[in-house]
Amino acid sequence: MKVQVQSLHFDADAKLIDFIQKKLDKLDTFYDRTIDAEVILRLNNEGIENKTVEIKLNIPGEQLFATKTNGSFEAATDHCTEALRRQIKKHKEKMLAH
């Protein structure tokens, strides 16, 4: 899957980008027709949990979206990919029902 990572207010290191790529590649096991993903990493100025991850996943006919804020980008990415996995599962159930 093609993943485009955009980091706002900082430069993301290669280790973080590889981590995000691996997490999103795992979503291919649930739905292999994903087109691409767009990831936005954002640093906020308030509090300890100041790292936000937004993931937009393009699949045929629909666009899935998840956003999470946490203390680290890795934890926020975990939560986002889990939310997207649930959305993919729900989407597949809808497709089978029709």
C-alpha distances in whole Angstrom, upper triangle without the diagonal:
4,6,10,13,16,19,22,26,25,22,20,20,17,18,17,14,13,14,12,8,10,11,8,6,10,9,8,11,13,11,9,9,7,7,6,7,11,13,16,18,22,25,28,32,33,34,32,29,28,24,22,18,17,13,13,10,10,11,13,17,16,15,15,16,17,19,21,24,25,27,24,20,19,21,20,16,17,19,16,14,17,18,15,15,18,17,15,18,20,18,18,22,23,21,23,27,27
4,7,10,13,17,20,23,22,20,17,18,16,17,16,12,12,14,12,9,11,13,9,9,13,12,11,15,16,14,12,12,9,7,5,6,9,11,14,17,20,24,26,30,32,33,31,28,27,23,21,17,16,13,12,10,10,12,14,17,17,15,15,16,17,19,21,23,25,26,23,20,19,21,20,16,18,20,17,15,19,19,16,17,20,19,17,21,23,21,21,25,25,24,26,29,29
4,6,10,13,16,20,18,17,14,15,13,15,13,9,10,12,9,7,10,11,8,9,13,12,12,16,17,16,14,14,11,9,6,5,6,7,11,13,16,20,23,26,28,29,28,25,23,19,17,14,12,10,10,9,10,13,16,18,17,14,14,14,15,16,18,20,21,23,20,16,16,18,17,13,16,17,14,13,17,17,15,16,19,18,17,20,22,21,22,25,26,25,27,30,30
4,7,10,13,17,16,14,12,14,13,15,13,9,12,13,10,9,13,13,11,13,16,15,16,19,20,19,18,17,14,12,8,6,5,6,8,11,14,18,21,24,26,27,26,24,22,18,16,13,12,10,10,11,12,15,18,20,18,15,15,14,15,16,18,19,21,22,19,16,16,19,17,14,17,19,15,15,19,19,16,19,22,20,19,23,24,23,24,28,28,27,30,32,32
4,7,10,13,12,11,9,11,11,12,10,7,10,11,9,9,13,13,12,14,17,16,18,21,22,21,20,20,16,15,11,8,6,5,6,8,11,14,17,21,23,24,23,20,18,15,13,10,10,9,11,12,14,18,21,22,20,17,16,15,14,14,15,16,18,19,16,12,14,16,14,12,15,17,14,14,18,18,17,19,22,21,21,24,25,24,26,29,29,29,32,34,34
4,7,10,10,9,8,11,12,14,12,10,13,14,12,13,16,16,15,17,20,20,21,24,25,24,24,23,19,18,14,11,8,6,5,6,9,12,15,18,21,22,22,19,17,13,12,10,10,10,12,14,16,20,23,24,22,18,18,15,15,14,15,16,18,19,16,13,15,17,15,14,17,18,16,17,20,20,19,21,24,23,23,26,27,26,28,31,31,31,34,36,36
4,7,6,6,6,10,12,14,11,10,14,14,12,14,17,17,17,19,22,22,23,26,27,26,26,26,22,21,17,14,11,8,6,5,6,8,12,15,18,19,19,17,14,11,10,9,10,12,14,17,19,23,26,27,24,21,20,17,16,14,15,14,15,16,14,11,14,16,14,13,17,18,16,18,21,21,20,23,25,24,25,28,29,29,31,33,34,34,37,38,39
4,6,8,9,13,15,17,14,14,18,18,16,18,21,20,20,23,25,24,27,30,30,29,29,29,25,24,20,17,13,11,7,6,5,7,10,12,15,17,18,16,12,10,10,11,11,14,16,19,21,25,28,29,26,22,21,18,17,15,15,14,16,16,15,13,16,18,15,16,19,20,18,20,23,22,22,25,27,26,27,30,31,30,33,35,35,36,39,40,40
4,7,10,13,16,18,15,16,19,20,18,21,23,23,23,26,28,28,30,33,33,32,33,32,29,27,24,21,17,14,11,9,7,6,9,10,14,16,16,16,12,11,12,13,15,17,19,23,25,29,32,32,30,26,25,22,20,17,17,15,16,16,15,14,17,19,17,18,21,22,20,23,26,25,25,28,30,29,30,34,34,34,36,39,39,39,42,44,44
4,6,10,13,14,12,13,17,17,16,19,21,21,22,24,26,27,29,31,32,32,32,32,28,27,23,20,17,14,11,9,8,7,11,12,16,17,17,16,13,11,12,13,15,18,20,23,25,29,32,33,30,27,25,22,21,18,18,16,16,15,14,12,15,18,16,17,20,21,20,22,25,25,25,28,30,29,30,33,34,34,36,39,39,40,42,44,45
4,6,10,12,10,11,14,15,15,16,19,20,20,22,25,25,27,30,31,31,30,30,27,26,22,19,16,14,12,10,10,11,14,16,19,20,19,18,15,13,14,14,16,18,20,22,25,28,31,33,30,27,25,23,22,19,19,18,18,17,15,13,15,18,17,17,20,22,20,22,25,25,25,27,30,29,30,33,34,34,36,39,39,39,42,44,44
4,7,8,7,7,10,11,11,13,15,16,17,19,21,22,24,26,27,27,27,28,24,23,20,17,14,12,11,8,10,11,15,17,20,20,19,17,15,12,13,12,14,15,18,20,23,26,29,31,28,25,23,21,19,18,17,16,16,15,12,10,12,15,14,14,17,19,18,19,22,23,22,24,27,27,27,30,32,31,33,36,36,37,39,41,42
4,5,6,7,9,10,11,13,15,16,17,19,21,22,24,26,28,28,28,28,25,24,21,18,17,14,14,12,14,14,18,20,22,23,21,19,18,15,16,15,17,18,20,22,24,27,31,33,30,27,26,23,22,20,20,19,18,17,14,11,12,16,16,15,18,20,19,20,23,24,24,25,28,28,28,31,33,33,34,37,38,38,40,43,43
4,5,5,6,9,10,10,12,14,15,16,19,20,22,24,26,26,25,26,23,23,19,17,16,14,15,13,16,17,21,23,26,26,23,22,20,17,18,16,18,18,20,21,23,26,29,32,29,26,25,23,22,21,21,21,20,19,15,13,13,17,17,15,17,20,19,19,22,24,23,24,28,28,27,30,32,32,33,36,37,37,39,41,42
4,6,5,6,9,10,11,12,14,15,17,19,21,22,24,25,25,26,23,23,20,18,17,15,16,14,17,17,21,23,25,25,22,20,19,16,17,16,18,18,21,21,24,26,30,32,30,27,25,23,22,21,20,19,18,17,13,11,10,14,15,13,15,18,18,17,20,23,22,23,26,27,26,29,31,31,32,35,36,36,38,40,42
4,5,5,6,9,10,11,12,14,16,17,19,21,23,24,23,25,22,22,18,16,15,12,12,10,13,14,18,20,22,22,19,17,16,13,14,12,14,14,17,18,21,24,28,30,27,24,22,20,18,17,16,16,15,14,10,8,8,11,12,10,12,15,15,15,18,19,19,20,23,24,24,26,28,28,30,32,34,34,36,38,39
4,5,5,6,9,10,11,12,14,16,17,20,21,22,21,22,19,18,15,13,12,10,11,10,14,15,19,22,24,24,22,20,18,15,14,12,14,13,15,16,19,21,25,27,25,22,20,19,17,17,17,17,17,17,13,10,10,14,13,11,13,16,15,14,18,19,18,19,23,23,22,25,27,27,28,31,32,32,34,36,37
4,5,5,6,9,10,10,13,15,16,18,20,20,20,21,18,19,16,14,14,12,14,14,17,19,22,25,27,27,24,22,21,17,17,15,16,15,17,17,20,22,25,28,26,23,21,20,19,19,19,20,19,19,15,12,11,14,15,12,13,17,16,14,18,20,18,19,23,23,22,25,27,27,27,30,32,31,33,36,37
4,5,5,6,9,10,11,13,15,17,18,20,19,21,18,19,16,14,14,12,14,13,16,18,21,24,25,24,22,19,19,15,15,13,15,14,17,17,20,21,25,27,25,22,20,19,17,17,16,17,16,16,12,10,8,11,12,9,10,13,13,12,14,17,16,17,20,21,20,23,25,25,26,29,30,30,32,34,36
4,5,5,6,9,10,11,13,15,17,17,17,19,16,16,13,10,11,9,11,10,14,16,19,23,24,24,21,19,18,14,13,10,11,10,13,13,16,18,22,24,21,19,16,15,14,14,14,15,15,16,12,9,8,11,10,7,9,12,10,9,13,14,13,14,18,18,18,20,23,22,23,26,27,27,29,32,33
4,6,5,6,9,10,11,14,15,16,15,16,14,14,11,10,11,10,13,13,17,19,23,26,27,27,25,22,22,18,17,13,14,12,13,13,15,17,20,23,21,18,17,16,16,16,17,19,19,20,16,13,11,14,14,10,12,15,13,11,14,16,14,15,18,19,17,20,23,22,23,26,27,27,28,31,32
4,5,5,6,9,10,12,14,15,15,17,15,16,14,12,14,13,16,16,20,22,25,28,29,28,26,23,23,19,18,15,16,14,16,15,17,18,21,24,22,20,18,18,17,18,18,20,19,20,17,14,11,14,14,11,11,14,13,11,13,16,14,14,18,19,17,19,22,22,22,25,27,26,28,31,32
4,5,5,7,10,11,12,14,14,16,14,15,13,11,13,12,15,15,18,20,23,26,27,26,24,21,21,17,16,13,14,11,14,13,16,17,20,23,20,18,16,15,14,15,15,17,17,18,15,12,10,11,11,8,7,11,10,7,10,12,11,11,14,15,14,16,19,19,20,22,24,24,26,28,30
4,5,5,7,10,11,11,11,13,10,12,10,8,10,10,13,14,18,21,23,27,28,28,26,22,22,18,16,13,12,9,11,9,12,13,17,19,17,15,13,13,12,14,15,18,18,20,17,14,12,14,13,9,10,12,10,7,10,12,9,10,13,14,12,15,17,17,17,20,22,22,23,26,27
4,5,5,8,10,10,10,12,10,12,10,10,13,13,17,18,21,24,27,30,31,31,29,26,25,22,20,17,16,13,14,12,13,14,17,20,19,17,15,16,16,18,19,21,22,23,20,17,15,17,16,13,13,15,13,10,13,15,12,11,15,16,14,16,19,18,18,21,23,22,23,26,27
4,5,6,8,9,10,13,11,14,13,13,15,15,19,19,23,25,28,31,31,31,29,25,26,22,21,17,17,14,15,13,15,15,18,21,19,18,16,16,16,18,18,21,21,23,20,17,15,16,16,12,11,14,13,9,10,13,11,9,13,14,12,14,17,17,16,19,21,21,22,25,26
4,5,5,7,8,10,9,12,11,11,14,14,18,19,22,25,27,31,31,31,29,25,26,22,20,16,16,12,13,10,12,12,15,17,16,14,12,13,13,16,17,20,21,23,21,18,16,16,16,12,12,13,11,7,9,11,8,7,10,11,9,10,14,13,13,16,18,17,19,22,23
4,5,5,5,8,7,10,11,11,15,16,20,21,25,28,30,34,34,34,32,29,29,25,23,19,18,15,14,11,12,11,14,17,16,15,14,16,16,19,21,24,24,27,24,21,19,20,19,16,15,17,15,11,13,14,11,10,13,13,10,12,15,14,13,16,18,17,18,21,22
4,6,6,10,10,14,14,15,18,19,23,24,27,30,32,36,36,36,34,30,31,27,25,22,21,17,18,14,15,14,16,19,18,18,16,18,18,21,22,25,26,28,25,23,20,21,21,17,16,17,16,12,13,15,13,10,13,14,11,11,15,15,13,16,18,17,17,21,22
4,7,9,10,13,14,15,18,19,22,24,27,30,32,35,35,35,33,30,30,27,24,21,20,17,16,13,14,12,14,17,16,16,14,16,16,20,21,24,25,27,25,23,21,21,20,17,16,16,15,11,11,13,10,7,10,11,7,7,11,11,9,12,14,14,14,17,19
4,6,7,10,12,13,17,18,22,24,27,30,32,36,36,36,34,31,31,28,25,21,20,16,15,11,11,9,11,13,13,13,12,15,16,20,22,25,26,29,27,24,22,22,21,18,18,18,16,13,13,14,11,9,11,11,7,8,11,10,8,12,13,12,13,16,17
4,6,9,11,13,17,19,22,25,28,31,33,37,38,38,36,33,32,29,26,23,21,17,16,12,12,9,11,14,14,15,14,17,19,22,24,27,28,31,28,25,23,24,23,20,19,20,18,15,16,17,14,12,15,14,10,12,15,13,11,15,16,14,15,19,19
4,6,9,12,16,18,22,24,28,31,33,37,38,38,37,33,33,29,27,23,20,17,15,11,9,6,7,11,11,12,13,16,18,22,24,28,29,32,29,26,25,26,24,21,21,22,19,16,18,18,14,13,16,14,11,13,15,12,11,15,15,13,15,18,18
4,6,8,12,14,18,21,24,27,30,33,34,35,34,30,29,26,23,19,17,13,11,7,6,5,7,10,10,10,10,13,15,18,21,24,26,28,26,23,22,23,21,18,18,19,16,13,16,15,12,12,15,13,10,13,15,12,12,16,16,15,17,20,20
4,7,10,14,17,20,23,27,29,33,34,35,34,31,30,26,23,19,17,13,11,8,5,5,7,10,10,10,11,14,16,19,22,25,27,29,27,23,23,24,22,19,20,21,18,16,18,18,14,15,18,15,13,16,18,15,15,19,19,17,20,23,22
4,7,10,14,17,20,23,26,30,31,32,31,28,26,23,20,16,14,10,9,6,5,7,10,13,12,10,11,12,14,17,19,22,24,26,24,20,20,21,19,16,18,19,15,14,17,17,13,15,18,16,14,17,19,16,17,21,21,20,23,25,25
4,6,10,13,16,20,22,26,27,28,27,24,22,19,16,13,10,7,6,5,6,9,12,14,12,10,9,10,11,13,16,18,20,23,20,17,17,18,16,13,15,16,12,11,15,14,11,13,16,14,13,17,18,17,18,21,21,21,24,26,26
4,7,10,13,17,19,23,24,26,25,22,20,17,14,10,8,6,5,7,8,12,15,16,14,11,11,10,11,12,14,17,19,21,19,15,16,18,15,12,15,16,12,12,16,15,13,16,18,16,16,20,21,19,21,24,24,24,27,29,29
4,7,10,13,16,20,21,22,21,18,16,13,10,7,6,5,6,9,11,15,18,19,17,13,12,10,10,10,12,13,15,17,15,11,13,14,12,9,13,13,10,11,15,14,13,15,18,17,17,20,21,20,23,25,25,26,28,30,31
4,6,10,13,16,18,20,19,16,14,11,8,6,5,7,9,12,14,18,21,22,19,15,14,11,11,9,11,12,14,16,14,11,13,15,11,10,14,14,12,13,17,16,15,18,20,19,20,23,24,23,25,28,28,28,31,33,33
4,7,10,13,15,17,16,13,11,7,6,5,7,9,12,15,18,21,24,25,22,19,17,14,12,10,10,10,11,13,11,8,11,12,10,9,13,14,12,14,17,17,16,19,21,21,22,25,26,25,28,30,30,31,34,35,36
4,6,10,12,14,14,11,8,6,5,6,8,11,14,17,20,24,27,28,24,21,19,16,14,11,10,9,11,12,11,9,13,14,11,12,15,15,14,17,19,18,19,22,23,23,24,27,28,28,30,32,32,33,36,37,38
4,7,9,11,11,9,6,5,6,9,12,15,18,21,24,27,31,31,28,24,22,19,17,13,12,10,10,10,10,9,13,14,12,14,17,17,16,19,21,21,22,24,26,26,27,30,31,31,33,35,35,37,39,41,41
4,6,8,10,8,5,6,7,11,13,17,19,23,26,29,32,32,29,25,23,20,17,13,12,9,10,11,12,12,16,16,13,16,19,18,17,21,22,21,23,26,27,26,28,31,31,32,34,36,36,38,40,41,42
4,7,9,9,6,9,11,14,17,20,23,27,30,33,36,36,33,29,27,23,21,17,15,12,13,12,14,15,18,18,16,19,22,21,21,24,26,25,26,29,30,30,32,34,34,35,38,39,39,41,44,44,45
4,7,8,6,10,11,15,17,21,24,27,30,34,37,37,33,29,27,23,21,17,15,11,12,11,14,15,19,18,16,19,21,20,20,24,25,24,26,29,29,29,32,34,34,35,38,39,39,41,43,44,45
4,6,6,10,12,16,19,22,25,28,32,34,38,38,34,31,28,24,21,17,15,11,10,9,12,15,17,16,15,19,20,19,20,23,24,24,26,28,29,29,32,34,34,35,38,39,39,41,43,44,45
4,6,9,12,15,18,21,25,27,31,34,37,38,34,30,28,24,21,17,14,10,8,6,9,12,15,13,13,17,18,17,19,22,22,22,25,27,27,28,31,32,33,34,37,38,39,40,42,43,45
4,6,8,12,15,18,21,24,27,30,34,34,30,27,24,20,17,13,10,6,5,4,7,10,12,10,10,13,15,14,15,18,19,19,21,23,24,24,27,29,29,30,33,34,35,37,39,40,41
4,7,10,13,17,20,23,26,29,33,33,29,26,23,20,16,13,10,7,6,6,8,9,13,12,10,13,16,15,15,19,20,19,21,24,25,25,27,29,30,31,33,35,35,37,39,40,41
4,7,10,13,17,20,23,26,30,30,27,23,21,17,14,11,8,5,6,6,6,6,10,9,8,10,13,12,12,15,17,17,18,21,22,22,24,27,27,28,30,32,33,34,37,38,39
4,7,10,13,16,20,23,26,27,23,19,17,13,11,7,6,4,6,9,8,7,10,10,7,9,12,11,10,13,15,14,15,18,20,19,21,24,24,25,27,29,29,31,33,34,36
4,7,10,13,16,19,23,24,20,16,14,11,8,6,6,6,8,11,9,7,9,9,6,6,10,9,7,10,13,12,12,15,17,17,18,21,22,22,24,26,27,28,30,32,33
4,7,10,13,16,20,20,17,13,11,7,6,4,7,9,12,14,13,10,12,12,9,8,11,10,7,10,13,11,11,14,16,15,16,19,20,19,22,24,24,25,28,29,30
4,6,10,13,16,17,14,10,8,6,5,6,9,12,14,17,15,12,13,13,10,8,11,11,7,8,11,10,8,12,14,12,13,17,17,17,19,22,22,22,25,27,27
4,7,10,13,14,11,7,6,5,7,9,12,15,18,21,19,16,17,17,14,12,14,14,10,10,13,11,9,12,14,12,12,16,16,15,17,20,20,20,23,25,25
4,6,10,11,9,6,5,6,9,11,14,18,20,23,21,18,18,18,16,13,15,14,11,10,13,11,8,11,13,10,10,13,14,12,14,18,17,17,20,22,22
4,7,8,6,5,6,9,12,15,18,21,24,27,25,21,21,22,19,17,18,18,14,14,16,14,11,13,15,12,11,15,15,12,14,17,17,16,19,21,21
4,6,5,6,8,11,14,17,20,24,26,29,27,24,24,24,22,19,20,20,16,15,16,15,11,13,14,11,9,13,13,10,11,15,14,13,16,18,17
4,6,8,10,14,17,21,24,27,30,33,31,28,27,28,25,23,24,23,20,18,20,18,15,16,17,14,12,14,15,11,12,15,14,12,15,17,16
4,7,10,14,17,21,24,28,30,34,32,29,29,29,26,24,25,24,21,20,21,19,16,17,17,14,12,15,14,11,12,15,13,11,15,16,14
4,7,10,14,17,20,24,27,30,29,26,26,26,23,21,22,21,17,17,18,16,13,14,15,11,10,13,12,9,12,14,12,12,15,16,15
4,7,10,13,17,20,23,27,25,22,23,23,20,18,19,18,14,14,16,13,10,13,14,10,10,14,13,10,13,16,14,14,18,19,19
4,7,11,14,17,20,24,22,20,20,19,16,15,16,14,11,11,12,10,7,10,10,7,8,11,11,9,12,15,14,15,18,19,19
4,7,10,14,17,20,19,17,17,17,14,12,14,12,9,10,11,9,7,11,11,9,11,14,13,13,16,18,17,18,21,22,23
4,7,10,13,17,16,14,14,13,10,10,11,9,5,8,9,6,6,10,11,9,12,14,14,14,17,19,19,20,23,24,25
4,7,10,14,13,11,13,12,8,9,11,8,6,10,11,9,10,13,14,13,15,18,18,18,21,23,23,24,27,28,29
4,7,10,10,9,11,9,5,8,9,7,6,10,11,9,11,14,15,15,17,19,19,20,23,24,25,27,29,30,31
4,7,8,8,11,9,6,9,11,9,9,13,14,13,15,18,18,18,21,23,23,24,27,28,29,30,33,34,35
4,6,7,9,6,5,9,10,9,11,14,14,14,17,19,19,20,23,24,25,26,29,30,31,33,35,35,37
4,7,9,7,8,11,12,12,14,16,17,18,20,22,23,24,26,27,28,30,32,33,34,36,38,39,41
4,5,5,6,9,10,11,12,14,16,17,19,20,22,23,24,26,28,29,31,32,33,35,37,38,40
4,6,5,6,9,10,10,12,14,15,16,18,20,21,22,24,26,26,28,30,31,32,34,36,37
4,5,5,6,9,10,11,12,14,15,16,19,20,21,23,24,25,27,29,30,31,33,35,36
4,5,5,6,9,10,11,13,14,15,17,19,20,21,23,24,26,27,29,30,32,33,35
4,5,5,6,9,10,11,12,14,16,17,18,20,21,22,24,26,27,29,30,32,33
4,5,5,6,8,10,10,12,14,15,16,18,20,21,22,24,25,26,28,30,32
4,6,5,6,9,10,11,13,14,15,17,19,20,21,23,25,26,27,29,31
4,6,5,6,9,10,11,12,14,16,17,18,20,21,23,24,26,27,29
4,5,5,6,9,10,11,12,14,15,16,18,20,21,22,24,26,27
4,5,5,6,9,10,10,12,14,15,16,18,20,21,22,24,26
4,5,5,6,9,10,11,13,14,15,17,19,20,21,23,25
4,5,5,6,9,10,11,12,14,16,17,19,20,21,23
4,5,5,6,9,10,10,12,14,15,16,18,20,21
4,5,5,6,9,10,11,12,14,15,17,18,20
4,5,5,6,9,10,11,12,14,15,17,19
4,5,5,6,9,10,11,12,14,15,17
4,5,5,6,9,10,10,12,14,16
4,5,5,6,9,10,11,12,15
4,5,5,6,9,10,11,13
4,5,5,6,9,10,11
4,5,5,6,9,10
4,5,5,6,9
4,5,5,7
4,5,6
4,5
4
